[in-house]
């Protein structure tokens, strides 16, 4: 394994781990504490006031480690644009919540507009760099399908869907990072096999930063990543999927994210259709299990294991499609 791969993951881990002891007290002194809604699990009310916006630690670690260990190719710059851009959106959302005391932050329309504008910038760059590659790879095979300009709305959906799904997954101590670590390790392997070593470095910086953040975010959490971190992580994962041409495989690799997002959509649809009845005890679905008697730590362990198994299965499908060594 080349030194840059070890360097990427260890640098990101070290930066995140070293920044915690001064970032967390700073966030506390600035009174950047999380507000807990009364409609959530009552057990979570004791978390009120825990510093949030800790995602700044992840963003700093990923950015510095990537700049140090990866060549700043167009692909890396595009990945950083998507990560940093969503980090800015998340920061603004968190700032409105914790400083301006508007508990819901940006409105749904404002957040979606910002995400669509950022996705547009990314796709314009992608169009210029990839000469308008409208093909989709069918996981488990060596077949590609050209879907023409329909690729653009699909890519928009992938970016916006991934960032918001990761955001929804960030609801328990250590959950989002524990689910994300297997996903980005899978992408580190996939991009390495494809010969996209700079993207492997980027994926490993995400793994290192998440591991470092977990030191402070595991139960009982000393800091939350906030939308600053969850949207940034979603942006980084979406960039890896689009740049490696594994858009459909992300549905499997990020299966936990998908289930979390679907649980919210199904809950809302069922609630409206039945005039107020609930399909789940609470959504996203991690709260359903929590209210069913599972300890928070058990939910995190089970979801992390599910993410690991899905990521391993995703790697198997990738290997099947790449068995001839042709590359995607």
LOVEX-943570 format. One record per residue (C-alpha): residue number from 1; residue in one letter; x, y, z. Coordinates in steps of 0.05 Angstrom, whole numbers. Layout:
N
+-----+---+--------+--------+--------+
:   k : r :   east :  north :     up :
+-----+---+--------+--------+--------+
: NUM : a :      X :      Y :      Z :
...
+-----+---+--------+--------+--------+
// end
This chain:
328
+-----+---+--------+--------+--------+
:   k : r :   east :  north :     up :
+-----+---+--------+--------+--------+
:   1 : x :      0 :      0 :      0 :
:   2 : x :     30 :     66 :    -21 :
:   3 : x :     51 :    116 :     32 :
:   4 : x :      0 :    168 :      6 :
:   5 : x :    -58 :    122 :     25 :
:   6 : x :    -32 :    112 :     96 :
:   7 : x :    -15 :    185 :     98 :
:   8 : x :    -85 :    206 :     77 :
:   9 : x :   -123 :    166 :    128 :
:  10 : x :    -74 :    179 :    186 :
:  11 : x :    -69 :    253 :    172 :
:  12 : x :   -145 :    261 :    170 :
:  13 : x :   -152 :    220 :    234 :
:  14 : x :    -98 :    259 :    270 :
:  15 : x :   -126 :    327 :    251 :
:  16 : x :   -196 :    308 :    273 :
:  17 : x :   -171 :    276 :    337 :
:  18 : x :   -125 :    335 :    354 :
:  19 : x :   -176 :    389 :    338 :
:  20 : x :   -229 :    361 :    385 :
:  21 : x :   -199 :    385 :    451 :
:  22 : x :   -199 :    457 :    427 :
:  23 : x :   -257 :    459 :    379 :
:  24 : x :   -307 :    429 :    428 :
:  25 : x :   -292 :    480 :    484 :
:  26 : x :   -295 :    536 :    432 :
:  27 : x :   -363 :    514 :    408 :
:  28 : x :   -386 :    509 :    480 :
:  29 : x :   -361 :    579 :    497 :
:  30 : x :   -396 :    607 :    436 :
:  31 : x :   -460 :    573 :    461 :
:  32 : x :   -466 :    532 :    397 :
:  33 : x :   -508 :    480 :    433 :
:  34 : x :   -558 :    433 :    401 :
:  35 : x :   -632 :    445 :    414 :
:  36 : x :   -672 :    380 :    423 :
:  37 : x :   -744 :    380 :    399 :
:  38 : x :   -797 :    358 :    448 :
:  39 : x :   -829 :    312 :    396 :
:  40 : x :   -767 :    267 :    395 :
:  41 : x :   -750 :    211 :    443 :
:  42 : x :   -753 :    238 :    514 :
:  43 : x :   -686 :    205 :    529 :
:  44 : x :   -654 :    254 :    481 :
:  45 : x :   -675 :    316 :    520 :
:  46 : x :   -613 :    308 :    565 :
:  47 : x :   -570 :    320 :    503 :
:  48 : x :   -595 :    392 :    497 :
:  49 : x :   -537 :    440 :    498 :
:  50 : x :   -486 :    390 :    471 :
:  51 : x :   -441 :    429 :    423 :
:  52 : x :   -459 :    423 :    350 :
:  53 : x :   -425 :    444 :    284 :
:  54 : x :   -371 :    393 :    300 :
:  55 : x :   -373 :    376 :    226 :
:  56 : x :   -322 :    433 :    219 :
:  57 : x :   -271 :    384 :    247 :
:  58 : x :   -287 :    333 :    192 :
:  59 : x :   -285 :    385 :    137 :
:  60 : x :   -218 :    413 :    161 :
:  61 : x :   -188 :    343 :    166 :
:  62 : x :   -212 :    320 :     98 :
:  63 : x :   -191 :    384 :     63 :
:  64 : x :   -121 :    388 :     92 :
:  65 : x :   -107 :    314 :     84 :
:  66 : x :   -132 :    314 :     12 :
:  67 : x :    -90 :    375 :     -7 :
:  68 : x :    -28 :    344 :     25 :
:  69 : x :    -34 :    274 :     -4 :
:  70 : x :    -74 :    278 :    -69 :
:  71 : x :    -57 :    312 :   -134 :
:  72 : x :   -105 :    369 :   -144 :
:  73 : x :   -135 :    340 :   -207 :
:  74 : x :   -201 :    366 :   -235 :
:  75 : x :   -236 :    306 :   -202 :
:  76 : x :   -208 :    322 :   -133 :
:  77 : x :   -227 :    395 :   -141 :
:  78 : x :   -298 :    375 :   -160 :
:  79 : x :   -302 :    328 :   -100 :
:  80 : x :   -278 :    384 :    -54 :
:  81 : x :   -328 :    433 :    -84 :
:  82 : x :   -386 :    386 :    -69 :
:  83 : x :   -361 :    371 :      2 :
:  84 : x :   -343 :    443 :     20 :
:  85 : x :   -404 :    472 :    -13 :
:  86 : x :   -451 :    427 :     25 :
:  87 : x :   -411 :    442 :     88 :
:  88 : x :   -426 :    516 :     78 :
:  89 : x :   -501 :    502 :     68 :
:  90 : x :   -501 :    460 :    131 :
:  91 : x :   -462 :    513 :    170 :
:  92 : x :   -513 :    566 :    151 :
:  93 : x :   -569 :    519 :    171 :
:  94 : x :   -536 :    505 :    238 :
:  95 : x :   -520 :    578 :    250 :
:  96 : x :   -593 :    597 :    242 :
:  97 : x :   -613 :    542 :    290 :
:  98 : x :   -563 :    554 :    346 :
:  99 : x :   -549 :    628 :    341 :
: 100 : x :   -612 :    658 :    313 :
: 101 : x :   -653 :    607 :    353 :
: 102 : x :   -696 :    584 :    295 :
: 103 : x :   -701 :    511 :    311 :
: 104 : x :   -716 :    487 :    240 :
: 105 : x :   -659 :    527 :    208 :
: 106 : x :   -664 :    539 :    134 :
: 107 : x :   -732 :    526 :    104 :
: 108 : x :   -738 :    464 :     60 :
: 109 : x :   -744 :    507 :     -2 :
: 110 : x :   -682 :    548 :     16 :
: 111 : x :   -640 :    487 :     30 :
: 112 : x :   -663 :    451 :    -34 :
: 113 : x :   -649 :    513 :    -76 :
: 114 : x :   -579 :    519 :    -48 :
: 115 : x :   -567 :    445 :    -60 :
: 116 : x :   -593 :    448 :   -131 :
: 117 : x :   -548 :    508 :   -146 :
: 118 : x :   -488 :    472 :   -119 :
: 119 : x :   -506 :    409 :   -157 :
: 120 : x :   -511 :    451 :   -220 :
: 121 : x :   -441 :    477 :   -211 :
: 122 : x :   -414 :    407 :   -200 :
: 123 : x :   -450 :    379 :   -261 :
: 124 : x :   -425 :    436 :   -305 :
: 125 : x :   -354 :    419 :   -283 :
: 126 : x :   -368 :    345 :   -294 :
: 127 : x :   -395 :    359 :   -363 :
: 128 : x :   -332 :    397 :   -382 :
: 129 : x :   -284 :    346 :   -352 :
: 130 : x :   -318 :    281 :   -375 :
: 131 : x :   -341 :    304 :   -444 :
: 132 : x :   -414 :    290 :   -427 :
: 133 : x :   -412 :    217 :   -408 :
: 134 : x :   -486 :    198 :   -402 :
: 135 : x :   -474 :    124 :   -388 :
: 136 : x :   -497 :     85 :   -327 :
: 137 : x :   -462 :     21 :   -304 :
: 138 : x :   -507 :    -37 :   -285 :
: 139 : x :   -477 :    -66 :   -221 :
: 140 : x :   -454 :   -138 :   -225 :
: 141 : x :   -445 :   -135 :   -300 :
: 142 : x :   -398 :   -103 :   -350 :
: 143 : x :   -456 :    -68 :   -385 :
: 144 : x :   -467 :      6 :   -392 :
: 145 : x :   -531 :     41 :   -414 :
: 146 : x :   -530 :    109 :   -447 :
: 147 : x :   -590 :    148 :   -420 :
: 148 : x :   -574 :    213 :   -455 :
: 149 : x :   -590 :    279 :   -422 :
: 150 : x :   -635 :    242 :   -372 :
: 151 : x :   -569 :    232 :   -336 :
: 152 : x :   -572 :    303 :   -309 :
: 153 : x :   -636 :    297 :   -269 :
: 154 : x :   -612 :    230 :   -243 :
: 155 : x :   -547 :    262 :   -221 :
: 156 : x :   -586 :    319 :   -188 :
: 157 : x :   -628 :    268 :   -151 :
: 158 : x :   -567 :    229 :   -129 :
: 159 : x :   -532 :    290 :   -101 :
: 160 : x :   -593 :    319 :    -65 :
: 161 : x :   -618 :    251 :    -43 :
: 162 : x :   -551 :    228 :    -15 :
: 163 : x :   -537 :    292 :     24 :
: 164 : x :   -606 :    293 :     55 :
: 165 : x :   -605 :    218 :     69 :
: 166 : x :   -539 :    224 :    107 :
: 167 : x :   -568 :    284 :    143 :
: 168 : x :   -628 :    242 :    165 :
: 169 : x :   -582 :    186 :    189 :
: 170 : x :   -547 :    234 :    236 :
: 171 : x :   -596 :    225 :    294 :
: 172 : x :   -560 :    183 :    346 :
: 173 : x :   -491 :    188 :    379 :
: 174 : x :   -441 :    161 :    329 :
: 175 : x :   -492 :    135 :    280 :
: 176 : x :   -476 :    175 :    217 :
: 177 : x :   -401 :    166 :    222 :
: 178 : x :   -407 :     92 :    240 :
: 179 : x :   -451 :     79 :    179 :
: 180 : x :   -407 :    122 :    134 :
: 181 : x :   -339 :     90 :    150 :
: 182 : x :   -354 :     24 :    113 :
: 183 : x :   -383 :     62 :     54 :
: 184 : x :   -321 :    106 :     43 :
: 185 : x :   -274 :     47 :     54 :
: 186 : x :   -312 :     11 :     -1 :
: 187 : x :   -303 :     70 :    -47 :
: 188 : x :   -229 :     73 :    -30 :
: 189 : x :   -223 :      2 :    -55 :
: 190 : x :   -267 :     12 :   -116 :
: 191 : x :   -231 :     74 :   -140 :
: 192 : x :   -163 :     41 :   -127 :
: 193 : x :   -183 :    -18 :   -172 :
: 194 : x :   -206 :     32 :   -225 :
: 195 : x :   -138 :     65 :   -223 :
: 196 : x :   -167 :    130 :   -195 :
: 197 : x :   -117 :    136 :   -139 :
: 198 : x :   -132 :    209 :   -123 :
: 199 : x :   -204 :    190 :   -110 :
: 200 : x :   -179 :    133 :    -65 :
: 201 : x :   -140 :    184 :    -25 :
: 202 : x :   -202 :    228 :    -19 :
: 203 : x :   -244 :    168 :      4 :
: 204 : x :   -191 :    150 :     56 :
: 205 : x :   -190 :    221 :     83 :
: 206 : x :   -265 :    214 :     95 :
: 207 : x :   -253 :    148 :    131 :
: 208 : x :   -198 :    178 :    174 :
: 209 : x :   -237 :    240 :    191 :
: 210 : x :   -300 :    200 :    210 :
: 211 : x :   -257 :    154 :    254 :
: 212 : x :   -225 :    214 :    289 :
: 213 : x :   -292 :    247 :    299 :
: 214 : x :   -321 :    183 :    328 :
: 215 : x :   -274 :    192 :    387 :
: 216 : x :   -317 :    250 :    410 :
: 217 : x :   -384 :    232 :    378 :
: 218 : x :   -393 :    162 :    405 :
: 219 : x :   -443 :    153 :    462 :
: 220 : x :   -447 :    195 :    503 :
: 221 : x :   -430 :    246 :    450 :
: 222 : x :   -386 :    306 :    470 :
: 223 : x :   -402 :    340 :    403 :
: 224 : x :   -451 :    333 :    345 :
: 225 : x :   -431 :    342 :    273 :
: 226 : x :   -494 :    381 :    257 :
: 227 : x :   -517 :    394 :    186 :
: 228 : x :   -448 :    423 :    175 :
: 229 : x :   -418 :    353 :    177 :
: 230 : x :   -475 :    309 :    153 :
: 231 : x :   -488 :    349 :     89 :
: 232 : x :   -413 :    353 :     75 :
: 233 : x :   -405 :    278 :     83 :
: 234 : x :   -464 :    267 :     37 :
: 235 : x :   -432 :    313 :    -14 :
: 236 : x :   -367 :    275 :    -11 :
: 237 : x :   -401 :    208 :    -20 :
: 238 : x :   -443 :    233 :    -78 :
: 239 : x :   -380 :    259 :   -111 :
: 240 : x :   -346 :    191 :   -104 :
: 241 : x :   -406 :    156 :   -136 :
: 242 : x :   -411 :    204 :   -195 :
: 243 : x :   -337 :    209 :   -209 :
: 244 : x :   -327 :    134 :   -206 :
: 245 : x :   -389 :    120 :   -250 :
: 246 : x :   -420 :     76 :   -196 :
: 247 : x :   -484 :    116 :   -187 :
: 248 : x :   -530 :     56 :   -182 :
: 249 : x :   -482 :     18 :   -136 :
: 250 : x :   -489 :     74 :    -85 :
: 251 : x :   -561 :     51 :    -73 :
: 252 : x :   -531 :    -13 :    -45 :
: 253 : x :   -468 :     15 :    -12 :
: 254 : x :   -510 :     69 :     21 :
: 255 : x :   -568 :     23 :     35 :
: 256 : x :   -575 :     47 :    107 :
: 257 : x :   -582 :    118 :     82 :
: 258 : x :   -634 :     96 :     33 :
: 259 : x :   -675 :     60 :     86 :
: 260 : x :   -671 :    121 :    132 :
: 261 : x :   -696 :    167 :     78 :
: 262 : x :   -751 :    119 :     55 :
: 263 : x :   -776 :    112 :    126 :
: 264 : x :   -788 :    187 :    130 :
: 265 : x :   -823 :    189 :     62 :
: 266 : x :   -867 :    129 :     79 :
: 267 : x :   -884 :    157 :    147 :
: 268 : x :   -907 :    224 :    117 :
: 269 : x :   -946 :    190 :     61 :
: 270 : x :   -980 :    141 :    108 :
: 271 : x :   -996 :    196 :    159 :
: 272 : x :  -1030 :    238 :    105 :
: 273 : x :  -1067 :    180 :     74 :
: 274 : x :  -1095 :    152 :    139 :
: 275 : x :  -1111 :    219 :    171 :
: 276 : x :  -1059 :    218 :    225 :
: 277 : x :  -1040 :    145 :    236 :
: 278 : x :   -966 :    126 :    238 :
: 279 : x :   -931 :     70 :    201 :
: 280 : x :   -870 :     73 :    248 :
: 281 : x :   -866 :     94 :    321 :
: 282 : x :   -824 :    151 :    296 :
: 283 : x :   -782 :    167 :    235 :
: 284 : x :   -726 :    164 :    214 :
: 285 : x :   -727 :     91 :    227 :
: 286 : x :   -671 :     90 :    279 :
: 287 : x :   -720 :    124 :    326 :
: 288 : x :   -771 :     69 :    312 :
: 289 : x :   -723 :     18 :    341 :
: 290 : x :   -703 :     63 :    398 :
: 291 : x :   -775 :     74 :    419 :
: 292 : x :   -785 :     -1 :    413 :
: 293 : x :   -737 :    -12 :    470 :
: 294 : x :   -669 :    -17 :    436 :
: 295 : x :   -613 :     21 :    471 :
: 296 : x :   -583 :     77 :    429 :
: 297 : x :   -516 :     40 :    427 :
: 298 : x :   -550 :    -23 :    401 :
: 299 : x :   -584 :     15 :    344 :
: 300 : x :   -516 :     44 :    324 :
: 301 : x :   -481 :    -23 :    326 :
: 302 : x :   -535 :    -58 :    285 :
: 303 : x :   -539 :     -3 :    233 :
: 304 : x :   -463 :      0 :    228 :
: 305 : x :   -461 :    -75 :    218 :
: 306 : x :   -515 :    -70 :    164 :
: 307 : x :   -473 :    -16 :    129 :
: 308 : x :   -412 :    -61 :    132 :
: 309 : x :   -449 :   -121 :    102 :
: 310 : x :   -480 :    -78 :     48 :
: 311 : x :   -412 :    -48 :     31 :
: 312 : x :   -381 :   -117 :     26 :
: 313 : x :   -437 :   -141 :    -19 :
: 314 : x :   -428 :    -78 :    -61 :
: 315 : x :   -354 :    -93 :    -69 :
: 316 : x :   -372 :   -164 :    -92 :
: 317 : x :   -419 :   -136 :   -145 :
: 318 : x :   -365 :    -88 :   -168 :
: 319 : x :   -314 :   -144 :   -173 :
: 320 : x :   -364 :   -185 :   -215 :
: 321 : x :   -371 :   -127 :   -263 :
: 322 : x :   -296 :   -116 :   -265 :
: 323 : x :   -275 :   -189 :   -266 :
: 324 : x :   -242 :   -181 :   -334 :
: 325 : x :   -198 :   -126 :   -308 :
: 326 : x :   -226 :    -78 :   -359 :
: 327 : x :   -245 :    -24 :   -311 :
: 328 : x :   -311 :     13 :   -312 :
+-----+---+--------+--------+--------+
// end
